[in-house]
Amino acid sequence: MVLIALLIALSVERLYHSPAFLHWSFFLERWQHWSAARLTNEKWKSEPLQLVRLLVPALAVGFLVVLLDNLMVTFIVSILSLLLAMNCEPARKSYKAYLKAANRGDEQQVNEHQHALTEFAGQHQPKQLSDSLIWINYRQYIAVMFYFVLFGSFGALVYASLRYAEKQISEPESTKLWQQFMWFADWVPARLAGFGLLIVGHFSRAFPVWVKHSLNPQADPDKLLFNVASKAEDIPQHPDDRTEHIACQLRLMRRQQIFWVCVIAALTLTGWVN
């Protein structure tokens, strides 16, 4: 069931233009505004209770699945949860617009869409567009897949909630807290994603980089992925082409998605994943 739900969600997300409401951040924003208006007590502004309040929607979905204990309900909720957590339509639109602007030489539009993609990836990310796209692909798809396989709909939505908080909360101290949460949440998935890049890319060239970063517990997940990806894929022969390099990096990440879907399929056939 996990594999089928994942395949359906990935297919729907890729093939159809998702409306704005089919995004977990859409519901989280409304939940945050609604709950903030009613929980006016100062204690709710503390960081631990902010975390609890943020995770309430994901907890509610997980509780509903457990309470109903119905295979069909679990299947439908799984697909919907994956669609909400994976929805990458805004970034996809910006990327397509960037390609068109780059091909016609519109510098202003190129910079605007590049900035939009960097914002979608997270303000702390480097300004190199290929790195932003790698990070978007990882956080919107690969990490969500890992947490869904391990913890079901609840895991996918919790990760999407933390991802939302890190990008949306603007207070310096709170932002640092959410970044720490996400650093821990990405620690294992990023290393697995880096391993996937070895398999679908240049293994011998990228393997030393992956080992070096993976064995360093303090290594940042994003830097690990950027460095491994840069070694796992050939650098285009035309450095002035703004689209060739990022297209190569995206193809690498998409091959990795297929690899992990195949791994999940193999685990399903052997009974490790239901």
C-alpha positions as CSV (number, residue, x, y, z in Angstrom):
1,M,0.0,0.0,0.0
2,V,2.9,2.4,0.8
3,L,4.4,1.9,-2.7
4,I,1.1,2.3,-4.5
5,A,0.2,5.4,-2.6
6,L,3.6,6.8,-3.3
7,L,3.4,6.1,-7.1
8,I,-0.1,7.6,-7.4
9,A,1.0,10.8,-5.5
10,L,4.1,11.2,-7.5
11,S,2.2,10.7,-10.8
12,V,-0.6,13.2,-9.9
13,E,1.9,15.8,-8.6
14,R,3.9,15.6,-11.8
15,L,1.1,15.4,-14.3
16,Y,-1.4,17.9,-13.0
17,H,-1.2,21.6,-12.0
18,S,-2.0,21.5,-8.3
19,P,-4.2,24.3,-7.0
20,A,-3.0,26.5,-4.1
21,F,-5.1,24.7,-1.5
22,L,-3.5,21.4,-2.3
23,H,-0.4,22.4,-0.3
24,W,0.3,21.7,3.4
25,S,1.4,25.3,3.9
26,F,-2.0,26.6,2.8
27,F,-3.6,24.8,5.8
28,L,-0.8,25.5,8.2
29,E,-1.1,29.2,7.6
30,R,-4.8,29.2,8.3
31,W,-4.3,27.0,11.4
32,Q,-1.6,29.3,12.7
33,H,-3.8,32.4,12.3
34,W,-6.8,30.7,13.8
35,S,-5.0,29.3,16.8
36,A,-3.0,32.5,17.4
37,A,-6.3,34.5,17.6
38,R,-7.7,32.1,20.3
39,L,-4.6,31.2,22.3
40,T,-3.7,34.6,23.5
41,N,-2.0,33.5,26.7
42,E,1.6,34.5,26.8
43,K,2.7,30.9,27.6
44,W,1.7,29.8,24.1
45,K,4.4,32.0,22.7
46,S,7.1,29.8,24.2
47,E,9.1,27.8,21.7
48,P,8.1,24.3,23.0
49,L,4.4,25.2,22.8
50,Q,4.9,26.8,19.4
51,L,6.2,23.5,18.3
52,V,3.2,21.7,19.7
53,R,0.8,24.1,18.1
54,L,2.5,23.7,14.8
55,L,2.3,19.9,14.9
56,V,-1.3,19.7,15.9
57,P,-2.7,19.3,12.3
58,A,-0.3,16.5,11.6
59,L,-1.1,14.9,14.9
60,A,-4.8,15.2,14.1
61,V,-4.3,13.4,10.8
62,G,-2.3,10.6,12.4
63,F,-4.8,10.2,15.2
64,L,-7.7,10.0,12.6
65,V,-5.9,7.2,10.7
66,V,-5.3,5.2,13.9
67,L,-8.8,5.8,15.2
68,L,-10.6,4.7,12.1
69,D,-8.2,1.8,11.5
70,N,-9.6,1.3,7.9
71,L,-7.4,0.2,5.0
72,M,-9.2,2.4,2.4
73,V,-9.2,5.5,4.7
74,T,-5.5,5.0,5.4
75,F,-4.8,4.6,1.7
76,I,-6.7,7.8,0.7
77,V,-5.2,9.8,3.5
78,S,-1.7,8.6,2.5
79,I,-2.2,9.8,-1.0
80,L,-3.6,13.2,0.1
81,S,-0.9,13.7,2.7
82,L,1.8,13.0,0.1
83,L,0.3,15.4,-2.3
84,L,0.1,18.1,0.4
85,A,3.7,17.6,1.5
86,M,5.2,17.2,-1.9
87,N,3.4,19.9,-3.8
88,C,6.1,21.8,-5.8
89,E,4.0,23.7,-8.3
90,P,5.2,27.2,-7.3
91,A,8.9,26.2,-7.8
92,R,8.0,24.3,-11.0
93,K,6.4,27.4,-12.5
94,S,9.3,29.6,-11.5
95,Y,11.8,27.1,-13.0
96,K,9.9,27.0,-16.3
97,A,9.7,30.8,-16.4
98,Y,13.5,31.0,-15.6
99,L,14.3,28.7,-18.6
100,K,12.2,30.8,-21.0
101,A,13.7,34.1,-19.7
102,A,17.3,32.6,-19.9
103,N,16.7,31.5,-23.5
104,R,15.5,34.9,-24.6
105,G,18.2,36.7,-22.6
106,D,15.9,38.7,-20.3
107,E,18.2,39.4,-17.4
108,Q,15.6,41.0,-15.2
109,Q,13.2,38.1,-15.4
110,V,16.1,35.6,-15.0
111,N,17.1,37.3,-11.7
112,E,13.5,37.5,-10.5
113,H,12.8,33.8,-11.0
114,Q,16.2,32.8,-9.7
115,H,15.4,34.8,-6.5
116,A,11.9,33.1,-6.3
117,L,13.5,29.7,-6.5
118,T,16.1,30.6,-3.9
119,E,13.3,31.8,-1.6
120,F,11.4,28.6,-2.1
121,A,14.5,26.6,-1.2
122,G,15.1,28.7,1.9
123,Q,16.8,32.0,2.5
124,H,19.8,30.5,4.1
125,Q,20.7,28.6,0.9
126,P,23.5,29.6,-1.5
127,K,22.5,31.8,-4.5
128,Q,23.7,29.2,-7.0
129,L,20.6,28.1,-8.7
130,S,21.6,24.5,-9.2
131,D,22.1,24.1,-5.4
132,S,18.7,25.7,-4.7
133,L,17.0,23.2,-7.2
134,I,18.8,20.3,-5.6
135,W,17.7,21.3,-2.2
136,I,14.1,21.9,-3.3
137,N,14.0,18.5,-5.0
138,Y,15.4,16.8,-1.9
139,R,13.1,18.5,0.6
140,Q,9.9,18.3,-1.4
141,Y,10.3,14.7,-2.6
142,I,13.2,12.6,-1.2
143,A,12.9,13.5,2.4
144,V,9.1,13.3,2.4
145,M,9.4,9.8,0.8
146,F,11.7,8.6,3.6
147,Y,9.5,9.9,6.4
148,F,6.4,8.6,4.7
149,V,7.9,5.1,4.4
150,L,9.0,5.1,8.1
151,F,6.0,6.9,9.8
152,G,3.2,7.0,7.2
153,S,1.1,10.1,6.7
154,F,2.0,11.5,10.1
155,G,5.8,11.5,9.3
156,A,5.3,13.2,5.9
157,L,3.2,15.9,7.4
158,V,5.4,16.5,10.4
159,Y,8.4,17.0,8.1
160,A,6.4,19.4,5.9
161,S,5.3,21.3,9.0
162,L,8.9,21.8,10.2
163,R,9.9,22.7,6.7
164,Y,7.2,25.4,6.6
165,A,8.2,26.8,10.0
166,E,11.8,27.1,9.1
167,K,11.0,29.2,6.0
168,Q,8.0,31.2,7.4
169,I,8.9,32.2,11.0
170,S,10.8,35.4,10.9
171,E,11.9,36.0,14.5
172,P,15.7,35.5,14.6
173,E,15.7,33.3,17.7
174,S,12.8,31.2,16.6
175,T,14.2,30.8,13.1
176,K,17.4,29.4,14.6
177,L,15.4,26.9,16.6
178,W,13.5,25.7,13.6
179,Q,16.7,25.4,11.6
180,Q,18.1,23.2,14.3
181,F,15.1,21.0,14.2
182,M,15.4,20.7,10.4
183,W,19.2,20.0,10.7
184,F,18.3,16.9,12.9
185,A,15.4,16.0,10.6
186,D,17.6,16.1,7.6
187,W,20.7,14.4,9.1
188,V,19.9,10.8,8.1
189,P,17.8,11.4,5.0
190,A,20.4,13.7,3.4
191,R,23.0,11.0,3.9
192,L,20.7,8.5,2.3
193,A,20.0,10.9,-0.6
194,G,23.7,11.4,-1.0
195,F,24.2,7.7,-1.3
196,G,21.4,7.6,-3.9
197,L,23.4,10.1,-5.9
198,L,26.4,7.8,-5.9
199,I,24.3,5.0,-7.4
200,V,22.8,7.0,-10.2
201,G,25.8,9.2,-10.8
202,H,29.6,8.8,-11.0
203,F,30.2,6.5,-8.0
204,S,34.0,6.4,-7.9
205,R,34.2,10.2,-8.2
206,A,31.5,11.1,-5.6
207,F,32.1,8.2,-3.1
208,P,35.1,9.9,-1.3
209,V,33.1,13.1,-0.9
210,W,30.1,11.2,0.5
211,V,32.2,9.3,2.9
212,K,34.0,12.4,4.1
213,H,30.8,14.3,4.8
214,S,28.8,11.3,6.1
215,L,31.4,10.4,8.7
216,N,31.4,13.9,10.0
217,P,28.5,14.2,12.4
218,Q,28.7,18.0,12.2
219,A,28.4,18.2,8.4
220,D,25.5,20.2,7.2
221,P,23.0,18.2,5.2
222,D,22.7,20.7,2.4
223,K,26.5,21.1,1.9
224,L,26.7,17.3,1.8
225,L,24.2,17.1,-1.0
226,F,25.7,20.0,-3.0
227,N,29.2,18.6,-2.8
228,V,28.2,15.0,-3.7
229,A,25.9,16.2,-6.5
230,S,28.7,18.3,-8.0
231,K,30.9,15.2,-8.2
232,A,28.2,12.7,-9.2
233,E,27.3,14.5,-12.4
234,D,29.4,15.7,-15.3
235,I,30.0,19.5,-15.6
236,P,28.6,20.8,-18.9
237,Q,31.1,21.8,-21.5
238,H,29.4,25.2,-22.0
239,P,29.8,27.2,-18.8
240,D,28.1,30.2,-20.3
241,D,24.9,28.2,-20.8
242,R,22.7,29.0,-17.8
243,T,20.3,26.2,-18.4
244,E,22.5,23.2,-19.2
245,H,24.2,22.8,-15.8
246,I,20.9,23.0,-13.7
247,A,19.2,20.7,-16.2
248,C,22.0,18.1,-15.6
249,Q,21.6,18.4,-11.8
250,L,17.8,18.1,-12.0
251,R,18.2,14.9,-14.1
252,L,20.5,13.5,-11.5
253,M,18.0,14.2,-8.7
254,R,15.1,12.7,-10.8
255,R,17.1,9.5,-11.4
256,Q,17.7,9.3,-7.7
257,Q,13.9,9.5,-7.1
258,I,13.4,6.5,-9.5
259,F,16.2,4.7,-7.6
260,W,14.5,5.1,-4.2
261,V,11.1,4.1,-5.6
262,C,12.8,0.9,-6.9
263,V,14.3,0.4,-3.4
264,I,10.9,0.8,-1.8
265,A,9.4,-1.6,-4.3
266,A,12.1,-4.2,-3.5
267,L,11.4,-3.7,0.3
268,T,7.7,-4.1,-0.4
269,L,8.2,-7.4,-2.3
270,T,10.4,-8.7,0.5
271,G,7.9,-7.8,3.2
272,W,10.0,-5.0,4.9
273,V,7.5,-2.4,3.9
274,N,3.7,-3.0,3.8
